[in-house]
């Protein structure tokens, strides 16, 4: 049966996709959605998820899937007699589990006449602008060919200091890199609650606007059974991505037809939706926003510079506004920018090396240390 016949059979069965309000989306599915309690893959849930993605694909929606589950899958396959440290265990389980995970995705998508492709990445692949653009171009080619990219961190070669916080962080970075219109974070909960979920009086917070206040009082810092992330990470990533002009939804991936329902015009499906900022930032600033973890140095600014940076006008960071320079960096490296009280306020690409930055600190009339075009300020 060829792909056209497969699509006709699916349409004849009544699986007509609801109109989606987005052209390109990133969907991140967590380990607790894809695995059972014993750590084995929940293949029935995988099949349902792929069926939903296939309906979106047939409707012309470009979808990038960020899938956890490799480590949990490998843990269910390999039994080691001796005790392994955390990094070695993750590398071993992911090496075995990623094969099983992508093979099953390949089979499920192929049954629906769709080609999928594997993308394994590490934090280092986003460190330089060149690597960032090379990766983006590769995934653009996949989407243009109708291929569904399935992305996961390459845990086999990653070590602790080079790991993403979790796949929530990776999905946020991919959303901005690929100019997605929406990011969907699928977990085993319905969203962020305004109280204890076990309390009948508690409700899911349905919508969070840009610039909303601190959410830490509502976010429980528990982590998933098989993953590294938790709701605190999800809310932090969601706020950052939404501030960059991308709508973010946290929803329950164990609900049937969650994706078509969630993404349809006029959807009222239960979730927490982070409203996208009206004025998205440039592609370069999006890269810088998610590159703070790669920063080579730290720039401390004066009170006057701080007030100018967070003011209503767009300004560059001048050497006269620098009080202290930390670390060793080269021209075009990423540096973190701290307020006078030590609070992080953003990041930027520097126009000189650290020695020059130290010599020029406090000087008037010197060229910008970080030009506005390469300066990202955290609105939160």
Number of C-alpha atoms within 10 A of each C-alpha: 7 10 13 11 12 16 19 10 13 16 13 10 9 8 13 13 17 16 16 20 15 18 14 19 24 25 23 26 26 26 28 24 24 27 23 16 11 11 20 17 25 17 16 10 18 19 16 17 23 18 19 19 23 23 21 24 17 16 15 15 20 21 25 27 22 24 23 27 27 30 26 29 29 26 22 17 14 12 9 9 6 5 8 11 7 10 14 16 18 21 19 19 22 25 19 20 24 24 13 18 23 18 12 16 21 18 15 22 18 15 16 21 18 19 18 22 16 17 16 14 18 19 18 14 15 23 20 16 16 11 13 16 16 13 18 17 14 11 21 15 11 17 19 10 10 18 20 23 21 21 22 23 22 19 26 20 17 19 16 10 9 14 17 21 16 18 26 30 18 23 27 28 20 24 25 27 21 19 17 21 19 26 28 28 26 27 23 18 19 23 25 25 18 16 17 13 14 8 8 8 9 12 16 16 18 19 13 18 14 19 13 10 9 9 14 12 8 15 20 15 12 11 13 16 14 21 17 16 21 20 22 18 18 23 22 15 20 29 25 23 29 28 25 24 23 26 23 31 28 26 25 20 24 18 16 13 14 19 23 19 19 20 21 16 13 11 12 11 16 18 24 21 21 27 21 23 18 12 9 15 15 15 14 16 22 23 23 27 25 23 23 19 18 18 19 16 19 20 26 23 27 18 15 12 22 19 12 16 22 14 10 8 8 11 17 19 23 21 23 20 24 26 17 16 19 15 12 13 19 16 14 16 22 28 28 24 28 20 19 17 10 10 10 16 17 19 27 29 25 25 19 17 15 22 13 13 21 16 11 18 21 18 13 11 10 12 16 17 25 24 16 17 14 21 25 25 17 12 12 13
